Amino acid sequence: MTDWQVVNGGVTAPRGYRAAGIAAGLKPSGAPDLALILSETDAIAAGVFTTSQVRAACVDYCRRRLNKRASTRAILCNAGQANAGTGKQGVQDAKETAQLLAQELLIDPQDILLASTGVIGQRMKMEAFRAGIPRLVTAASQEGGDAAAQAIITTDLVPKSIALETPIEGRPVRIGGMAKGSGMIHPNMATLLAFVTCDALVSTALWQKMLNRAAQRSFNQITVDGDTSTNDTLIALANGQSRTTAITEMGPEAEKLEAMLTEVCQYLAKAIARDGEGATCLIEVQVSGAPNEQAACQVAKTIVGSSLVKSAIFGRDPNWGRIAAAAGRAGVPFEPERLQIRLGNFLLMDNGQPLPFDRQAASDYLKQVAAESSLEQEGQSMQRRDNPVIIAVDLGDGSGTGKAWGCDLSYDYVKINAEYTT
Amino acid sequence: MTDWQVVNGGVTAPRGYRAAGIAAGLKPSGAPDLALILSETDAIAAGVFTTSQVRAACVDYCRRRLNKRASTRAILCNAGQANAGTGKQGVQDAKETAQLLAQELLIDPQDILLASTGVIGQRMKMEAFRAGIPRLVTAASQEGGDAAAQAIITTDLVPKSIALETPIEGRPVRIGGMAKGSGMIHPNMATLLAFVTCDALVSTALWQKMLNRAAQRSFNQITVDGDTSTNDTLIALANGQSRTTAITEMGPEAEKLEAMLTEVCQYLAKAIARDGEGATCLIEVQVSGAPNEQAACQVAKTIVGSSLVKSAIFGRDPNWGRIAAAAGRAGVPFEPERLQIRLGNFLLMDNGQPLPFDRQAASDYLKQVAAESSLEQEGQSMQRRDNPVIIAVDLGDGSGTGKAWGCDLSYDYVKINAEYTT
């Protein structure tokens, strides 16, 4: 199931994709802020969007588009303005950006999907789109994946992209992905955005099902601050350019493709969690012994979302009481007498009873994980390498397992979100 | 409905109650840590408890007791050890404390309810109970309400108690209450505890119904950090000593009593929210225009629990985008085009469109509310006087209204919860 390898190129690693990222003047900082992903041929598209009642114009636009037809040629994404809370004008602006790009690419505007991130309630800078889109199309290339990943970030410290390759029917099939988001909502800014490209040939219905499951096991299992954005968007394209036989139902090849899709989504999801505002480390909660996968995921996400657990990790405090308490309120019934809790290699609780453990050594484990988290310059952009803090919880009540990812809660989270006094 | 007056005495303000609070040596600090509420005659009791799967021994003890019989003579409450995560030994210890008190009061142990708060996973100091309980019983008096309120707090900055009086059938009926809790869970400490006394004569079934509704509109509508404790307990006694006719079904007198009970619970709930760890102000979210009360309460609680809204209030930032985004993810369907948001007297959004407003003046409003929050010495203990920051949201979709209370998220919250490195 996991015989894939990591390859370079992000969203342009799969065959038949071009991408670009340019500075179009949407961000006041002058940083890159307009990205394009282009499939040279028709690609099918699947999407997962925010469940919020307050949605950006581009989210409603994509949902309507995907309901009508799934074939897509391009995704246009801007950073700077979220185009949320902008009413009818925002809807009109979104349409116009699609038309501008369609004119330039000589394609139908219906073949374009849109995404935005940035400040809520501000109109998009239409003049910047008008001037920028022709440049963006010119810049698009098979090496443009990294530039595109750079152009969609806002307060993120690092761009987030990945590409994997696995043989299917003896032919290399690739999935590339990029994402942004360092809080579910940023200081007055919105959004988790993720884009996935694939060169397998898959039926639209199956691709959407795979994407739903992959999102459930990745993006839906991370939390930075519990705040769902108005713009959350995950779009996955598949253009069939690997020239494999069409995959239309589940089977060994489909499972292989879905496992790789899930891996790409999990990589991006973890990268977002690690880059959470103010975070000093990534936290992975592994839950086992649950009645089913859903229950396990629910407990894992509750623990990783607990402000008290997050504060304790920031304080390098092996505080099993908070982990147990968070598990207890997750809405999943279990017998407290069977609860087992591990932190890294330290067994803190077994059969519902606290165990004696080396508190200093457990605290040192937390210190070490955070110390090893490093931010490094790599080419044009910053990169991160690090292992997560592992919290493993067994409910002793079944075979369901699930994981969730988050980050610690630091002074800087409050600082970033309090000091953005406009 | 609101023709009550505030009276002194807390839980001993109603007729026929005595109380005490002493330092029994359970807290390492030597501060008061053991409290008793005693009804001179049989009182009926209603209770609402934590929904967590991980519960303290005293919570299970009370639930079993109230299922068997509702008559109660005394509530024994300790601070210092939560008696949660203590397994079978904890169950045994809880029983023994009831037996010790029963011997001293010459009553049946079944007539005693128990509550604990403090560190999770530590055994209660039984020697301190054995030595302290006789002193506690001796100390119990009709003026002991304030001492009892002082003895149940842990990291709370102020004790929380209130008493109200209203005429029923021309006779004065009183309800007194006290509570503690400054996070849903404290640094490794647990609990929201609240105790209410009343001298009305009410049927057990009706009293429990009233308490459920009052809890729904008060304690269930506050959040400091979203973490539900292992020990949350609300117990309300009614001993009939006001000598009014028995209230057994809803009607004008019952409504009056329930309104006063709700007011007592809301007062205590707000006091807990205001005393949230690290908080600089109380936040009240008022939601109107919802399909029903439950939906309104859900939206209100989601907004007041949003880390981003809380951080913005701490930063004195009139950030309507975060309020709208939190409303949108509350799980209640509404039309974003009808959304209206006010902050104090400032209308920030109407018909789903952001409005121009005096950003500096709105920020000054937040500064002023926080500046006016004062902590003052009053007699033996600290007291607070302050108005909340008001966030009013109208969904434009019905007549349901609801409120929720919380506090801002400050550096000190992270500090308190991170630096408790054990």
Interface residues (C-beta under 8 A of the other chain):
Chain A: T50 T51 S52 Q53 V54 R55 A84 G85 G87 V119 I120 G121 G183 I185 N188 A190 D225 G226 D227 T228 S229 T230 G305 S306 S307 L308 S311 A312 F314 G315 R316 D317 N319 W320 G321 R322 A324 A325 A326 A327 G328 R329 A330 V332 P333 F334 P336 E337 L339 M349 G352 Q353 P354 R359 S363 L409 S410 Y411 Y413 V414 K415 N417 A418 E419 Y420 T421 T422
Chain B: T51 S52 Q53 V54 R55 A84 G85 G87 V119 I120 G121 G183 I185 N188 A190 D225 G226 D227 T228 S229 T230 G305 S306 S307 L308 S311 A312 F314 G315 R316 D317 N319 W320 G321 R322 A324 A325 A326 A327 G328 R329 A330 V332 P333 F334 P336 E337 L339 M349 G352 Q353 P354 R359 S363 L409 S410 Y411 Y413 V414 K415 N417 A418 E419 Y420 T421 T422
